[in-house]
Every structure is written in C-alpha cells, then in structure tokens.
Amino acid sequence: MASMIYHHDERAARCIAEHYEQPPLAYVHSYGCQQNVADGEKIKGVLLDIGYGLCDSPELADLILFNTCAVREHAEQRVFGNVGALKKYKQAKPGLIIGLCGCMPQQPQVVDKIRASYPYVDLVFGVNRIDLLPQLLTEKLEGKKRVLLEPGERPEVVEQIPAKRDSSYRAWLPIMNGCDNFCSYCIVPYVRGREHSRKPQDILQEFRGLVEAGYKEITLLGQNVNSYGKGLEEECDFADLMNLLCTVPGEYHIRFMTSHPKDATHKLIDTIAAQDHICNHIHLPVQCGSDRLLKKMNRHYTVEKYLGLIDYARKKIPDVTFSSDIIVGFPGETEEDFQGTLDLIRKVEYMQLFTFIYSKRAGTPAALLPDETTHEEKTERMARLLAAQEEIAFKLTAQQVGKRQIALAEGPGRNPGTVNFRLRNNLVVEIPCGMEWAGREAMVLPTGARGAMLTGELAL
C-alpha cells in the first residue's frame, strides 16, 4: 500500500492565528479501544502543530472533538447523548467549533443523523482522515457553515503525523490498521476498512525515536497484529517485526494487542520466548469455548487448536500469563456451549478476562441470527463466569507472592502514599513509595495478595 508524509499546514496555522486573538484551546475526548486512544494522541498532535492549545474541560474550549468508537451500539448511543449535551456550550459561545470523528463517522447513517439532527455539529470526519483536520478547520473558519466528510477508505497510509502522547513513559505504536477477519459479531472491518500494514522501516524509525525519548513500555497496536505483513512488498511477518524492533538498544519492554488465535504461530511464541524485551503476557481473545459457536462467529479455529497454542506457549515461555475476551450469550448459545466456555477458562487459567454479554450490532451478520436466550439467562451465565474467573485470578495472584520481579511504576495506587507497579505478566503491585518512581522500572517483591491485586515493597 502506498504511503505519504504528513506536512505542516501553514495556511491552516495562519488562518487560526488570524481568527483568534490568542491561541485557541481544544478539548479532545477519545472513546473505545487503545487504537482510538492512539488516534486521539495524533489528533492532539495535529492541533498543536497548527496553533491550538489543549484543555481538559469543554467549558474552556474553542474546539470540542469527540473521537468515537463504533464497536457497540450502546456506546454509539452514549456518544449521541454526549453530543446532545454540547448544544448548551454552542449557545453560550457561538464561535465554538464542535466535531465528531473516529469510527462512528465511517458509517453513512451516522453522518446522515448528524446532518439532520445535530445542526450545531460543524465537523465530521472518519478515522482515516486525521491528517486532513487542518484543511477542514480552515474551511470552517473561512466561512463554510459545516464540513461533513462522507465515509470512505484511503488509498494510502499517512506517516509522521505528530502525536501528543498522554504519557511520558508508556507509548502506543500502531503497526497496522483495519481488519480482514469479518467476525460475524464485529463492525470493525466496516468502519476501519481492510487490513493495511505499515512498512517495517517506518515502524522501526518511530520505535527508535520512542526508545531514545525514554519510553519504557511500548505497545504495538493493530486489530489483528498476528496478521501483520500481508500486502507488504518485503516479506515480514509479526514475529520478524518484533525481532527487528528488539535490535534497538535501550531499556524498554514491548507489549502487543490484539492477537487473533487463527494467525498465532509457533514462530511468534518462539520469538516472545527468545526476546527479553517482549513481555511474557499474551492477550489471546478466544470469545467462547464452543466449536459450534466459534464457527458461527467466523473465528476460523477450534477449541483444540486454541488450547494447543496455550500449551506450546507454556512450554516455551517461562511464567507466561494469558488474558482473553469472552462473549456470553451469543445468538444460539446453549447451556452446553456455555459449559464449554467454563471448561476452557478453567483449563487455561487466565490471569484476566474481559467479558461481554452479547449485544446486537446493526450491520453485522450476527445481528440477523435468531436469539432465543433471555437477558436473564445471559446475566445468570455471566455471573457464573465471573465467579469462576475470580477464583482462578485469586489463586494465580497469590502464587506471585514472594517472587522478586521487574515492574514499571504507573501512577498513584488505591491507597494514599502508594504507587502501582505493573509486572511484565500484567499484574499490578501496590507499593508504599513516592510518585518520583512514576515511569521508572524497579525490582519489586510482592508480599501479599488482596483479591486480584498484589501488595508489596521495593526490592532495591
């Protein structure tokens, strides 16, 4: 896929400087996944590049941008509710610019709804148009009433978009965008488009810059990182890419998400085992423990194949831990199907689970499937799932007590005078110490377990 370079828009910067007596302020709020958070950082970087400042309150803003998520219909309705609440800000400050961007505007019906029902929304653009934001703002400031872009795919990847990162020690690094899997319950391929992998050298350049800037934890992002490399001119799969990145000298560690089990390989697991920079935690979404439902979900693997990957990883990677996504109540789920899911989580023993009761998503094949299971049944199954997972997590957490490990200080703990340190296996240890540790790695000693949370001390 072709790539192009982002360039500073002098016309936009000049237009903004002439329009405002002092640098205008922008309020940017991102919903949804880590990929959206990374996009939000680029939006902030572009705004800073053309003369905006940033603020944490919509009341202070001259520009309000909601960077949206389309994965769940409930989340979309919440966004529309929040957009509705912005009307009062527009009435109080007529010159305020309000915009909606991200995944939701990649759906034609969303753009139509904004056009018809939210006349005070000035800007609408999709997830792949961040680099065009200066141009869109210029059109608005020069007199165009509304700038509403229709959804569409881009024929190129835009590199070197500036980013204002939310952390000084943890960074998101997108390596690809889009998805080719078309899981029957998922809207992502329809809003983010088909898979496009960035060139390895472009990723390496950005990665090296992050390491040199002192970032300690770098998370590689993609809707399916395991399929990285498809369509590239040079042969480079995800394992090759991680090996390439690990040649960069420095003190850092690498995480990645999200992985699709159908594309996870022994080569990938061997790479994680061989590279000290890569964390020994794997997020491998399984969704359910029923082959019958996995087929209906269009997941392209079986429970047996999935467990084979888990077993291989356990043999190759010392102290590896796993997390996963689980959907309860997918259309047609029986008690037998659900028991298969319970059996699976007990066999794998996940450190963490991200669980969801199935929610119909208009525009996906699963939305057309008959669903005779009541909400009460789904809720009861979810309660049983959470109880089983809690028992597993508490056991695994307790096993960490007494093991000295390297961890990264993230921020304030739950209790005053404490700091949360995240272990390479993704568990958190709450340690009494000062915030001067934030963003630094240290050897820690877990001394106790409080549910799924560890307590401990510095082991200097």
C-alpha positions as CSV (number, residue, x, y, z in Angstrom):
1,M,0.0,0.0,0.0
2,A,1.3,3.5,-0.8
3,S,2.3,5.9,1.9
4,M,2.5,9.6,2.2
5,I,4.1,12.0,4.7
6,Y,2.2,14.5,6.8
7,H,3.3,18.1,6.3
8,H,2.7,21.1,8.5
9,D,-0.2,23.2,7.0
10,E,1.0,26.8,7.0
11,R,-2.3,28.0,5.6
12,A,-4.2,26.5,8.5
13,A,-1.8,27.8,11.1
14,R,-2.1,31.3,9.6
15,C,-5.9,31.1,9.4
16,I,-6.1,30.1,13.0
17,A,-3.7,32.9,14.1
18,E,-5.7,35.5,12.3
19,H,-9.1,34.3,13.5
20,Y,-8.3,34.2,17.3
21,E,-6.7,37.0,19.4
22,Q,-4.9,34.3,21.5
23,P,-4.1,30.7,20.8
24,P,-7.4,28.8,20.8
25,L,-8.0,25.8,23.1
26,A,-9.1,22.3,22.0
27,Y,-10.8,19.6,24.1
28,V,-10.4,16.1,22.6
29,H,-12.1,13.1,24.1
30,S,-11.4,9.6,22.8
31,Y,-13.8,6.7,23.3
32,G,-13.1,3.0,23.0
33,C,-10.0,0.9,22.3
34,Q,-6.3,1.6,22.6
35,Q,-6.2,2.2,18.8
36,N,-8.7,5.0,19.3
37,V,-6.5,6.4,22.1
38,A,-3.5,6.4,19.8
39,D,-5.6,8.2,17.2
40,G,-6.6,10.7,19.8
41,E,-2.9,11.4,20.5
42,K,-2.4,12.1,16.8
43,I,-5.4,14.5,16.7
44,K,-3.9,16.4,19.6
45,G,-0.5,16.5,17.9
46,V,-2.0,17.9,14.7
47,L,-3.9,20.6,16.6
48,L,-0.8,21.6,18.5
49,D,1.1,21.7,15.1
50,I,-1.3,24.3,13.7
51,G,-1.5,26.6,16.7
52,Y,-4.1,25.2,19.1
53,G,-3.5,24.6,22.8
54,L,-5.2,21.8,24.7
55,C,-7.5,21.9,27.7
56,D,-9.2,19.3,29.9
57,S,-12.6,21.0,30.1
58,P,-15.2,21.5,27.3
59,E,-16.2,24.8,29.1
60,L,-12.9,26.3,28.2
61,A,-12.6,25.0,24.7
62,D,-12.9,26.8,21.3
63,L,-12.9,23.4,19.6
64,I,-14.5,20.2,21.0
65,L,-13.7,16.9,19.2
66,F,-15.2,13.6,20.1
67,N,-13.1,10.7,18.7
68,T,-15.6,7.9,18.7
69,C,-15.9,4.2,18.8
70,A,-18.4,2.1,16.9
71,V,-17.9,-1.4,18.3
72,R,-21.1,-1.4,20.4
73,E,-24.4,0.1,19.7
74,H,-24.8,1.2,23.3
75,A,-21.5,3.1,23.1
76,E,-22.8,5.0,20.0
77,Q,-26.0,6.0,21.8
78,R,-23.9,7.3,24.7
79,V,-21.9,9.4,22.3
80,F,-25.0,10.8,20.7
81,G,-26.2,11.7,24.2
82,N,-23.0,13.4,25.0
83,V,-23.1,15.3,21.6
84,G,-26.6,16.5,22.5
85,A,-25.2,17.9,25.8
86,L,-22.8,20.1,23.8
87,K,-25.6,22.3,22.5
88,K,-25.5,24.4,25.6
89,Y,-21.8,25.2,25.0
90,K,-22.6,26.3,21.5
91,Q,-25.4,28.6,22.7
92,A,-23.0,30.1,25.3
93,K,-20.2,30.5,22.8
94,P,-21.5,30.8,19.2
95,G,-17.9,30.7,17.8
96,L,-17.3,27.2,19.3
97,I,-16.5,24.5,16.8
98,I,-17.9,21.0,17.6
99,G,-16.6,18.0,15.8
100,L,-17.2,14.2,15.6
101,C,-14.5,11.9,14.3
102,G,-13.2,8.4,14.5
103,C,-15.1,5.2,13.8
104,M,-18.7,6.3,14.0
105,P,-18.5,8.7,11.0
106,Q,-17.3,5.8,8.9
107,Q,-21.0,4.7,8.8
108,P,-23.2,6.7,6.3
109,Q,-26.2,6.6,8.6
110,V,-24.2,8.3,11.3
111,V,-23.2,11.2,9.0
112,D,-26.9,11.4,7.9
113,K,-28.0,11.6,11.5
114,I,-25.6,14.3,12.4
115,R,-26.6,16.3,9.3
116,A,-30.3,16.0,10.1
117,S,-30.5,16.1,13.9
118,Y,-27.4,17.9,15.2
119,P,-27.1,21.2,13.3
120,Y,-24.6,22.6,15.8
121,V,-22.0,20.0,14.9
122,D,-19.6,21.7,12.5
123,L,-17.1,18.9,11.6
124,V,-17.4,15.3,10.8
125,F,-14.6,13.1,9.5
126,G,-13.6,9.4,9.7
127,V,-10.8,7.6,11.4
128,N,-8.6,7.7,8.3
129,R,-8.8,11.5,7.8
130,I,-6.8,12.8,10.8
131,D,-4.2,14.4,8.6
132,L,-6.9,16.5,6.9
133,L,-8.0,18.1,10.1
134,P,-6.1,21.4,9.4
135,Q,-7.8,21.7,6.0
136,L,-11.2,21.0,7.5
137,L,-10.7,23.6,10.2
138,T,-9.5,26.2,7.6
139,E,-12.7,25.6,5.6
140,K,-14.8,26.1,8.6
141,L,-13.0,29.3,9.8
142,E,-13.1,30.8,6.3
143,G,-16.8,30.7,6.3
144,K,-18.1,27.3,5.4
145,K,-21.1,26.5,7.6
146,R,-20.4,22.8,8.1
147,V,-17.7,20.4,6.9
148,L,-19.1,16.9,6.9
149,L,-17.0,14.3,5.1
150,E,-18.7,11.2,3.8
151,P,-17.1,7.9,4.8
152,G,-14.6,6.2,2.6
153,E,-11.3,4.3,2.5
154,R,-7.9,5.9,1.9
155,P,-5.6,4.6,-0.8
156,E,-2.5,5.4,1.3
157,V,-1.1,5.2,4.8
158,V,-0.1,8.6,6.2
159,E,3.2,8.6,8.1
160,Q,4.8,11.0,10.5
161,I,1.6,12.5,11.9
162,P,2.7,14.3,15.0
163,A,1.4,12.9,18.3
164,K,0.9,14.5,21.7
165,R,1.3,11.4,23.9
166,D,-0.6,11.2,27.1
167,S,2.3,9.5,29.0
168,S,6.0,10.3,29.2
169,Y,6.9,6.6,29.7
170,R,4.2,4.5,28.0
171,A,3.5,4.7,24.3
172,W,1.1,3.2,21.8
173,L,2.6,2.3,18.4
174,P,0.1,1.3,15.6
175,I,1.7,-1.1,13.2
176,M,-1.4,-1.7,11.0
177,N,-5.0,-0.6,10.6
178,G,-8.2,-2.3,9.5
179,C,-9.2,-5.9,9.7
180,D,-9.9,-8.7,7.2
181,N,-11.5,-11.2,9.5
182,F,-15.1,-10.2,9.4
183,C,-16.1,-12.0,12.6
184,S,-19.9,-12.2,12.4
185,Y,-20.5,-10.0,15.5
186,C,-18.0,-7.3,14.7
187,I,-18.4,-3.9,13.0
188,V,-14.7,-3.1,12.9
189,P,-13.9,-4.2,9.2
190,Y,-16.8,-2.0,8.1
191,V,-15.6,1.2,9.8
192,R,-11.8,0.8,9.9
193,G,-11.6,-0.9,6.5
194,R,-9.4,-3.7,5.3
195,E,-6.0,-4.5,6.7
196,H,-3.1,-2.2,5.8
197,S,0.3,-2.9,7.3
198,R,2.8,-0.1,7.8
199,K,6.3,-0.6,6.3
200,P,8.7,-2.2,8.8
201,Q,11.3,0.6,8.4
202,D,8.7,3.3,9.2
203,I,7.7,1.4,12.3
204,L,11.3,0.9,13.3
205,Q,12.1,4.6,12.8
206,E,9.1,5.6,15.1
207,F,10.0,2.9,17.6
208,R,13.7,4.0,17.8
209,G,12.5,7.6,18.4
210,L,10.3,6.4,21.3
211,V,13.2,4.5,22.9
212,E,15.5,7.4,22.5
213,A,12.9,9.7,24.1
214,G,12.9,7.5,27.2
215,Y,9.7,5.5,26.8
216,K,9.9,2.3,28.9
217,E,6.7,0.5,27.7
218,I,5.8,0.4,24.0
219,T,2.6,-1.4,23.0
220,L,2.3,-2.4,19.3
221,L,-1.3,-2.0,18.1
222,G,-3.5,-3.5,15.4
223,Q,-6.9,-5.0,15.1
224,N,-5.0,-8.3,14.4
225,V,-1.3,-7.9,14.9
226,N,-0.7,-11.6,14.2
227,S,-1.6,-11.0,10.5
228,Y,0.9,-8.1,10.2
229,G,2.8,-8.1,6.9
230,K,0.1,-9.0,4.4
231,G,0.4,-6.9,1.3
232,L,3.9,-5.6,2.0
233,E,6.4,-5.6,-0.8
234,E,9.0,-7.2,1.5
235,E,8.4,-10.4,3.4
236,C,8.0,-9.6,7.1
237,D,5.5,-11.2,9.5
238,F,4.7,-10.1,13.0
239,A,7.5,-12.2,14.6
240,D,10.0,-10.8,12.1
241,L,8.9,-7.2,13.0
242,M,9.3,-7.8,16.7
243,N,12.8,-9.3,16.2
244,L,13.7,-6.2,14.2
245,L,12.4,-3.8,16.9
246,C,14.3,-5.7,19.6
247,T,17.6,-4.9,17.8
248,V,17.2,-1.3,19.1
249,P,19.4,-0.8,22.2
250,G,17.9,0.6,25.3
251,E,15.9,-0.2,28.5
252,Y,12.3,-0.9,27.4
253,H,9.8,-3.6,27.1
254,I,7.2,-4.4,24.4
255,R,3.6,-5.4,24.7
256,F,1.2,-6.0,21.8
257,M,-2.5,-6.3,21.1
258,T,-4.8,-7.6,19.8
259,S,-3.9,-11.1,18.6
260,H,-6.2,-13.4,16.7
261,P,-5.7,-17.1,17.5
262,K,-6.1,-18.2,13.9
263,D,-2.9,-16.3,13.0
264,A,-0.9,-17.0,16.1
265,T,2.1,-19.2,15.3
266,H,4.7,-21.2,17.0
267,K,7.2,-18.8,15.4
268,L,5.6,-15.9,17.2
269,I,5.7,-17.8,20.5
270,D,9.3,-18.7,20.0
271,T,10.1,-15.0,19.4
272,I,8.5,-14.0,22.6
273,A,10.5,-16.7,24.4
274,A,13.8,-15.6,22.8
275,Q,13.5,-11.8,23.3
276,D,13.9,-10.4,26.8
277,H,12.4,-7.1,25.7
278,I,9.0,-8.8,25.0
279,C,6.6,-9.2,28.0
280,N,5.6,-12.7,28.9
281,H,1.9,-11.9,28.8
282,I,-0.3,-12.8,25.8
283,H,-3.7,-11.4,25.2
284,L,-5.4,-14.0,23.0
285,P,-9.1,-13.5,22.6
286,V,-11.0,-16.8,22.4
287,Q,-14.6,-15.4,22.6
288,C,-16.1,-18.8,23.7
289,G,-15.4,-22.4,24.3
290,S,-17.8,-24.0,21.8
291,D,-16.6,-25.1,18.3
292,R,-20.2,-24.7,17.1
293,L,-20.4,-21.1,18.1
294,L,-16.8,-20.3,17.0
295,K,-17.9,-21.4,13.5
296,K,-21.0,-19.1,13.7
297,M,-18.7,-16.3,14.9
298,N,-16.5,-16.9,11.8
299,R,-13.4,-17.3,14.0
300,H,-11.6,-20.0,11.9
301,Y,-10.1,-22.0,14.8
302,T,-11.3,-24.7,17.2
303,V,-11.0,-25.1,20.9
304,E,-8.5,-27.8,20.4
305,K,-6.3,-25.6,18.2
306,Y,-6.5,-22.8,20.7
307,L,-5.6,-25.0,23.6
308,G,-2.6,-26.3,21.6
309,L,-1.3,-22.7,21.3
310,I,-1.7,-22.2,25.0
311,D,0.2,-25.5,25.8
312,Y,3.0,-24.6,23.4
313,A,3.4,-21.1,24.9
314,R,3.5,-22.6,28.4
315,K,6.3,-25.0,27.4
316,K,8.4,-22.3,25.7
317,I,7.9,-19.1,27.8
318,P,8.8,-19.1,31.5
319,D,6.0,-17.9,33.7
320,V,3.8,-16.9,30.7
321,T,0.3,-15.5,31.6
322,F,-2.8,-15.1,29.4
323,S,-5.8,-12.8,29.2
324,S,-8.7,-13.1,26.8
325,D,-12.1,-11.7,25.7
326,I,-15.3,-13.7,26.3
327,I,-18.7,-13.2,24.8
328,V,-21.6,-14.6,26.8
329,G,-25.0,-15.1,25.2
330,F,-24.0,-15.1,21.5
331,P,-27.1,-16.0,19.4
332,G,-28.0,-19.6,19.8
333,E,-25.8,-20.3,22.8
334,T,-27.0,-23.3,24.8
335,E,-26.1,-24.3,28.3
336,E,-23.8,-26.9,26.8
337,D,-22.0,-24.2,24.8
338,F,-21.6,-22.1,27.9
339,Q,-20.3,-25.1,29.9
340,G,-17.6,-25.4,27.2
341,T,-16.6,-21.8,27.9
342,L,-16.4,-22.5,31.6
343,D,-14.3,-25.6,30.9
344,L,-12.0,-23.6,28.7
345,I,-11.2,-20.9,31.2
346,R,-10.6,-23.5,33.9
347,K,-8.1,-25.3,31.6
348,V,-6.3,-22.1,30.5
349,E,-6.4,-20.3,33.9
350,Y,-6.4,-16.7,32.5
351,M,-4.8,-14.0,34.6
352,Q,-7.5,-11.6,33.3
353,L,-10.7,-11.8,31.4
354,F,-12.6,-9.0,29.5
355,T,-16.2,-10.2,29.5
356,F,-19.2,-9.0,27.5
357,I,-22.8,-10.0,27.3
358,Y,-23.6,-10.2,23.5
359,S,-25.0,-7.0,22.2
360,K,-26.6,-7.0,18.7
361,R,-24.7,-4.7,16.3
362,A,-26.6,-3.5,13.3
363,G,-24.8,-4.1,10.1
364,T,-23.1,-7.4,11.2
365,P,-24.2,-10.9,10.1
366,A,-24.8,-12.0,13.7
367,A,-27.5,-9.3,14.1
368,L,-29.7,-11.3,11.8
369,L,-29.4,-14.5,13.8
370,P,-32.3,-15.7,15.9
371,D,-31.6,-15.2,19.6
372,E,-33.9,-17.0,21.9
373,T,-31.8,-16.8,25.1
374,T,-33.4,-14.3,27.6
375,H,-31.4,-11.5,29.1
376,E,-31.9,-13.0,32.5
377,E,-30.3,-16.3,31.3
378,K,-27.4,-14.4,29.9
379,T,-26.9,-12.4,33.1
380,E,-27.0,-15.5,35.2
381,R,-24.4,-17.2,32.9
382,M,-22.2,-14.1,33.2
383,A,-22.4,-14.2,37.0
384,R,-21.2,-17.8,36.9
385,L,-18.4,-17.0,34.5
386,L,-17.2,-14.1,36.7
387,A,-17.3,-16.2,39.8
388,A,-15.2,-18.9,38.2
389,Q,-12.7,-16.4,36.8
390,E,-12.4,-14.7,40.2
391,E,-11.5,-17.9,41.8
392,I,-8.8,-18.5,39.2
393,A,-7.4,-15.0,39.3
394,F,-7.2,-15.0,43.1
395,K,-5.2,-18.3,43.0
396,L,-2.8,-17.0,40.3
397,T,-2.3,-13.7,42.1
398,A,-1.5,-15.5,45.4
399,Q,1.2,-17.5,43.5
400,Q,3.1,-14.3,42.8
401,V,3.7,-13.6,46.4
402,G,7.4,-13.8,47.3
403,K,8.7,-13.7,43.7
404,R,11.0,-10.8,43.0
405,Q,10.2,-9.2,39.6
406,I,10.9,-6.2,37.5
407,A,7.9,-3.8,37.3
408,L,7.1,-0.4,35.8
409,A,5.7,2.3,38.1
410,E,2.5,3.6,36.6
411,G,0.9,6.1,38.9
412,P,-0.9,6.5,42.3
413,G,-2.2,3.4,44.0
414,R,-5.6,3.0,45.5
415,N,-4.3,4.0,49.0
416,P,-2.6,7.3,49.9
417,G,1.2,7.2,49.7
418,T,1.3,4.2,47.4
419,V,2.2,3.7,43.7
420,N,1.0,1.0,41.3
421,F,3.7,-1.0,39.6
422,R,2.8,-3.2,36.7
423,L,4.7,-6.6,36.3
424,R,5.7,-7.9,33.0
425,N,2.9,-10.5,33.4
426,N,0.4,-7.6,33.6
427,L,-0.5,-7.9,37.3
428,V,-0.4,-4.8,39.4
429,V,1.5,-4.4,42.7
430,E,0.6,-1.6,45.1
431,I,3.7,-0.4,46.9
432,P,4.2,2.3,49.5
433,C,6.6,4.8,47.9
434,G,6.7,8.3,46.4
435,M,5.5,9.5,43.0
436,E,9.1,10.1,42.0
437,W,9.0,6.5,40.9
438,A,6.4,7.1,38.2
439,G,7.7,6.0,34.8
440,R,10.7,4.1,36.3
441,E,11.4,0.4,36.4
442,A,12.3,-1.3,39.7
443,M,12.7,-4.7,41.3
444,V,9.7,-5.3,43.4
445,L,8.7,-8.0,45.9
446,P,5.0,-8.9,46.1
447,T,4.3,-9.7,49.8
448,G,0.6,-10.1,49.9
449,A,-2.5,-10.6,47.7
450,R,-5.7,-8.7,48.0
451,G,-8.1,-10.4,45.6
452,A,-6.7,-9.9,42.1
453,M,-4.4,-7.1,43.3
454,L,-0.9,-7.6,44.9
455,T,0.7,-5.6,47.6
456,G,4.4,-5.4,48.0
457,E,7.6,-3.5,48.6
458,L,10.6,-2.2,46.6
459,A,13.4,-4.8,46.5
460,L,16.3,-2.5,45.8
